[in-house]
Amino acid sequence: MKVVIQKVKEAKVVVEDKIVGSIDHGFVLLVGIETTDTLQDIEKAADKISKIRLFDDEDGKINLSIQDVKGSILSISQFTLAADIRKGNRPSFIGAMAQDKAHEYYELFNEALRKEGIDVQTGVFQTQMNVILDNDGPVSIVMEVKDGKVL
């Protein structure tokens, strides 16, 4: 499982000229679910994201979690994170989990974040979306989880 975590001041996702999800301060997550991912990976990723300290405290030090600042998450499914570009110039997406199972895992991931007390907004799975965001920092982290461990 690969997740790009971006700290934002605000963000929204638009599908067919309609805003389907929006947040004020928090994270935009680009979520890539791969063929080898497990439920344990989903739980580990949600736990880490809920606790990672990427927000400034009163001294300007990066020391607070999304829960500490009562931030929200805009979660966007992103199968292209599973791209393999080692050969040729066209990416292969063979490493991306099959659509039905990936959709189930994506929903379970978002639910795991909600169980941590975080407001989670989403885009629309397997749909062309426009994600509009105001990066804060910028702070962007690429997280990979395999076998229940953050790599």
LINGI-V763542 format. One record per helix or strand of 3 or more residues. SS is the DSSP state (A for helix, B for strand). FROM is the first residue (numbers start at 1). TO is the last residue. If there is no record, write none. Layout:
# LINGI-V763542
[[SS FROM TO] [SS FROM TO]]
This chain:
# LINGI-V763542
[[B 2 15] [B 18 23] [B 26 32] [A 39 51] [B 53 56] [B 62 65] [B 72 77] [A 79 82] [A 99 115] [B 119 122] [B 130 146]]
